[in-house]
């Protein structure tokens, strides 16, 4: 699903060049449940942003589902994300004035899907994450865990092959975080490739591939059988 070869990302800092990622070579197979771990500032979120096309590599090659996307334009990436990738963020990023159903349906608005169809698909996605009975509630009327479930339903609305989650349990208590992790595991077992940036040892231990970052370098990739 994901293959990177010699990927680097640098940012200009005045007259200086600041390397954020250096020489990252990585393979995440289709259907994998993977965690990206490492201390703050190690490059985890930058790597996730490159995987999702929210940023572009300065050098190296990136293949997504067999397609070289290294030099995609913004328009090409917008189309690819809409078709292939779902995002889940730590801060949920729900629109306060919209119901759960309308938040979930929002990506379909941009696709030009008819209102009746997108409402039906949003209801189905909310049922999938166990929140069909809360579809008319606004984010302020939902718990943190319920808001994250709405965010996951929104990420699933287009049936993406790849789900990217940036600290999806970071703002949740332990019990609710375990529920969200279990939901992501269920989605993975149903065939989704899931990549999670996390500081949680529990989340990382639940994943079948662990990608360890340090100072912008990929220092270790461990498969489930290789971990102690």
PEKA-V701311 format. One record per residue. N is the residue number from 1. SS is DSSP state (helix for helix, strand for strand, loop for the rest). Layout:
# PEKA-V701311
N,SS
N,SS
This chain:
# PEKA-V701311
1,loop
2,strand
3,strand
4,strand
5,strand
6,strand
7,strand
8,strand
9,strand
10,strand
11,strand
12,strand
13,strand
14,loop
15,loop
16,strand
17,strand
18,strand
19,strand
20,strand
21,strand
22,strand
23,strand
24,strand
25,strand
26,strand
27,strand
28,strand
29,loop
30,loop
31,loop
32,loop
33,strand
34,strand
35,strand
36,strand
37,strand
38,loop
39,loop
40,loop
41,loop
42,loop
43,loop
44,helix
45,helix
46,helix
47,helix
48,helix
49,helix
50,helix
51,helix
52,loop
53,loop
54,loop
55,loop
56,loop
57,loop
58,loop
59,strand
60,strand
61,strand
62,strand
63,strand
64,strand
65,loop
66,loop
67,strand
68,strand
69,loop
70,loop
71,loop
72,loop
73,loop
74,helix
75,helix
76,helix
77,helix
78,helix
79,helix
80,helix
81,helix
82,helix
83,helix
84,helix
85,strand
86,strand
87,strand
88,strand
89,strand
90,loop
91,loop
92,loop
93,loop
94,loop
95,loop
96,loop
97,loop
98,loop
99,strand
100,helix
101,helix
102,helix
103,helix
104,helix
105,helix
106,helix
107,helix
108,helix
109,helix
110,helix
111,loop
112,loop
113,loop
114,loop
115,helix
116,helix
117,helix
118,helix
119,helix
120,helix
121,helix
122,helix
123,helix
124,helix
125,helix
126,helix
127,helix
128,helix
129,loop
130,loop
131,loop
132,helix
133,helix
134,helix
135,loop
136,loop
137,loop
138,strand
139,helix
140,helix
141,helix
142,loop
143,loop
144,helix
145,helix
146,helix
147,helix
148,helix
149,helix
150,helix
151,helix
152,helix
153,helix
154,helix
155,helix
156,helix
157,loop
158,loop
159,loop
160,loop
161,loop
162,strand
163,strand
164,strand
165,strand
166,strand
167,loop
168,loop
169,loop
170,loop
171,loop
172,loop
173,loop
174,helix
175,helix
176,helix
177,helix
178,helix
179,helix
180,helix
181,helix
182,helix
183,helix
184,helix
185,helix
186,helix
187,helix
188,helix
189,helix
190,loop
191,loop
192,loop
193,strand
194,strand
195,strand
196,strand
197,strand
198,loop
199,loop
200,loop
201,helix
202,helix
203,helix
204,helix
205,helix
206,helix
207,loop
208,loop
209,strand
210,strand
211,strand
212,strand
213,strand
214,strand
215,loop
216,loop
217,strand
218,strand
219,strand
220,strand
221,strand
222,strand
223,strand
224,helix
225,helix
226,helix
227,loop
228,loop
